[in-house]
Amino acid sequence: MNHKGCRRHRLVYAAALLLTFIPWIRAEAQERIRIAYSSTDAINQVWTVAKDVGFYRKHGLDAELVYIGSTTVAVTAIIAQDIQVGNAAGSGVANAAVRGADVVSVGCMINVLAYELVVLDSIKSAEDLKGKSIGISRFGSASDVAARELLKGLGLKPMEDVKILQVGGASERAAGFSRGVIAGFPSPPGNVHLIPGGLPHRILANMADLEKPYPLPFICAVTTKSYLAKKRDAVKKVLMALIEAAHYFKTNNEGTQRIIAKYLRGANKLYLESAYRSTAKILERVPYTTREGMKIQLDEALKQSPGSKVTVDSLIDDSIVRELEKEGFIDRVYGKSG
């Protein structure tokens, strides 16, 4: 081989070698993180939108998304650092904190408890529900809070007048209902359309009918104070991805419904349209954690641990959201009028 041919050969080899290493270099630049979401229904899909549209990766995160079907279990995984950031409602954060855990809510995409109480068609009134059972995911979860509030709104005493059973996520609750295991279940908007076989049902109570929406840190990014101190930049990147995902959700009906259908077994057109509309309305533009809602959850948690010195301020760290707002990141995502 002549000198020119030899040089060309070396250049081709070097280029091939570089192409081999580029994906590895890119992967190394991404921060690895495990993120948990706690339901496959539309109200929780801001986490999966961030993954599927590529917002985690855009902000430098190699994110592994893990499904953990309950706030209480997700909080346990966060405390154990099996998960670095996960979805957890204020109820789970407050209950863990009064027992000594260092969990903290850094931002909430949804700050209201959006649920309705779905019951068998034969149950026409609150009185008809007495002595029966309704299903939730787990005690201490958002669905548990919703069940108790909806029952109290009907003048019923939770666990006395109506039993509350731990059944599982949205799909499991709908399946248990269709088999007659439970007489009703608290449901995020639109989930009635997931009931297998179209079992006759009615909405007995709806949070939307309350004079004032029940404030609850509901769909929230939660981590430990120790992880936040050590990896603040990674947590900031998660929030940036979620803010972009919320904007995508609000402005891209078709793409969002496609992602919801991918993750939620049995999602049909009626469900997708109804759940999309109701969720898009309540997603926060600026995801501060509601202090009013967190105080309600903390007051409940303190009944079980009256000696605890936990305060609302120790449960919420909104410094990253304030920073993103000040830096103009949210205005850039939404446009100043968005």
N, C-alpha and C positions, 0 to 999 in steps of 0.2 A: 504494500500500500504506500502511495507517495505521501509527501509531507502534508499537502492540502487535504487529501482523503483522511489521513490520520487525525488531523485537527478537527475536520467535520465530524468524524466519528466520536471524538472526545466531547464536542459540543452537544451532539444528540444525546450522548450518555448522561451528560450533566443535566440537560433539560429534563430527561426522563426521571432522573434521580430527584430533581427539584419537585416535579409533579407528584411524585410518590410521597414526598414529605409535606406538601402543602396542607392536605386534609389533617395530618397529624399536628401540624403547627397551629392550625385553626382550632382544633379540638382542645389543644393545650391552653389556648388563650381563653377559652370559655370556663367560667366558674361552675364547678359541678355542685348541684343542689337537689335535694329531694323535697318536693312540694306535695301536700295532700289536699284533696278536695273531698267533700263529705256527702255528696249526693249526685246522682246522674240527671236530676230534673233540671229544667231550664234555669231556675233561680240560682243554681250553683255553677253554671257553665262558663262564667267569665274566666275560670281557671283553665278550662279546656280550650276555649277560644284563644287565650294567650299562647297555648302550646301549639295548636294546629295552624294558626295564622303565622306563627314564628316570632312572636313578640319577646318571649324569653331569650331566644337566641339572638335576636336583634340587639338586646341590651347586655349581651355577653354572658348569658347563663346557659349551661348545659343542664337543662332541667329534666329530672325524672318525675313524672306526674304519677302519684299513687292514690288510688281510691280507698278511703277509709270511711265507711258508711255511718259515722256518728261523731258529733262534736266531742263527746266524752272520751272516746277511743283516740280521736285525733290529738286531743290535748295530752293524753298519756304518751303518745308517740313523740310529740314535740318535746315534752319534758325529758324523755329518754334520749333525745337527739337522734332518733331513727329518722325523724322528719325535721328539716331545718325551719321551714315555714309551712303553715297549714291553715286551712279554713277552720275556724272555730267561732261559735256564737259567744256572746258575752256571758251567758249562763255557764258555759264550760270554763271560761277564763276565770270568772269570779269564784266558782266552786273549787277550782284547783289552787287559786292564790290564797284563799283563806286557810288552806291546809298546808301552806308553806312553799308552794311551787313558784318559780320566778317567771311565770308566763306574762306576756304583755301583748296587747293589741296595738298594731302599728298603723292600721288603716282599715276602713270598712267600705266595701262596695255597695252594700245594702244595709240600711239602718232602721228598717221597720220590719215588724213581724207580719209577713203577708201570707196568711193562711185562711182556709175556710174549713168548716167541719162537715165532711161528707158522711151521710148516714143512709141506711137502707130506706127504701121508699115507704116501707110500712111504718117508719118512725115519723109521726106527724108533728110531735111537740117534744119539748124538753122532758115532760113527764114520761113519755114513751121510752126515753133513753135510760131511765132509772133501772138499776139492776143489771144493766148490760155492760159490755166492754168496748173500749175503743183502743186502737193500736197506734203506737209511736215507734220511733227507731230505738232509742235507749233513754233511760232516766237521766235527766240533766241536759238533754239535747234541746235544740230549738223546737222540735216537734212536741217534746214534753211540755215546754213552756207554753206553746200554742194550745195544746190540748187543755191544759189547766185554765188558761185565760178564756178560751172559748166556752168551756163548761161553766166557769164562774159567771160569764156574761149571760148564760142561760139560767142562772140561779141555781146551778147544781154544784154539789160538793165533790171535787175530784177525789177518787179512791173510796169515798163513802157511798155516794149515789151512783157513781159510774166508775168501774174499774179501768185502770190504764195498764195495758200490756205492752211489753217490749217485743216488737215484731220484726223490725228491720227497716230498710230504706223505702223509697216511694213505691217501687215495683212490688216489693214484698208486702207492703201494706195493702196495695190494691188487690194482690192475689189472695191475701188472708180475708179480705172483705168479700171477694167473690165466692170464697169457699164457706162463708158464714162463720169463720173463726172469731171475727170481730163485727160489731154492729155499725162501726164507723171509724173514721180516722181523720186527723188533721191533715189537710192537703195544701201544698202550694197551689196558687191559681192554675187552673187548666188540668191538673192531675186527674180529675174525674174522668177525663177522656181516655185514661190509661186502663180503666177497669176492664178486665177480660170479660168477653161475652156480653158486654153492655148491660150488666145487672142493673135493674131499676134502682135509682138512688135520688136523693135530694140534698141540697145544701141547707143544713139546719141553722148554721151561723157563719158569719163572714167578718173577718177583721176589718174589711173595707167599709163595713156598715157602722163601725164604731165612730163616735163623734171625732175622736182624735186617733190617728194611727198609733198602735202600740209601739213605743220606741224600743228597739233592740239592736245592739251590735250583732248583725245576723251573718252576713257573708263578709268575713273579716280575715285579714292576714295577721296571723298570730305566730309569735316566736318566743324564745326565752330571752331574758334580759342579758344573759351571758353571751348568747350567740349574736345578739344585736350589737353588743359592745365590741365583740371580736370581728364581726363581719358586717358592719353597718352598710358598706357599699353594696354587698350582695342583696341585703334586704331592700335597699333603695331600688335596685334593679328589678326586683320582684314587683314592687309597687308601680314602677314605671310601665312594666309589661301589663299589669292589671288595668292601669288607667287607659292604656292604648286598647286593651281588649274590651273595656266598657264602652269606649267610643265606637269601636268596630261593631259591637253588639247593637248599640243604639242606631247606627247608621247603615248597617248592612243586613237587612232582613233575611234575604235569601241565603247568604253565606253562613249566617248564624244558625238558621234553622237546619242547614245541612250538617253542621257540627253537632247540634243538639241530637239530631236523629242518629248520628254515628255512635254516640255514647249511651243513649237512652233506649233500652230494649222496648219495642212495642210502640214507640212514638208514632202517632198518626197525624194526618193533616189538621184535624180539629184541635188536637193537643198543641201541635207546633205553633199554630196561628194564635191561639188563645194565650199560651204560656209566653210566647215571644212578646206579645203586646204588653202584657201585665208586668213582665220583668224589665223590659226596656224603659218603662216609665219610672221605675224606682231605683235604677242604678245611679249611683252618685257620680257627679262630675268631679267633685273634689272630695276624696274619700276619707274625711275625718271620721273618727269613731264617736258615736253619740254618747256624750257624758250623762245625759239624762237617762238614756237606756241602760248604760252600764251601772248607774247608781241603783236602779230598780233591781238588777241582777245581784249586785253586791249586797243590798239589804236582805234579799232572800237567802243568799249564801251565809250571811252572818248569823242568821237564825240557827244554823247548824253548828257554827263555830263562833260563838259570841265573844270569845277572848281575843279574836284576831284583830290586829291593828291595820289591816289592809285598807287603803283608801282608793277612791276612784282614780286619783292622780297616779297611783302606783300600778294601776291596771292598764293605763293608756300612755303610749308614747307617740305623740303626733308630730314630733320634730321633723321627720322625713317628709310628711305631707306638706307641712309649712314651708320646708325648704324647696320642694318641687313647685309649690305655688309661687313662691318668691322668685325663683329662677325663671319663671315663665313657661315651664315645661307643659303645664296643663293647658295654658292658652295656645301653645303651639300645636298641641294634639287636637283640640276642639275648635281652634279659631276663637278670637276674642268674644264673639257673640254667641259661641256654642253653649 
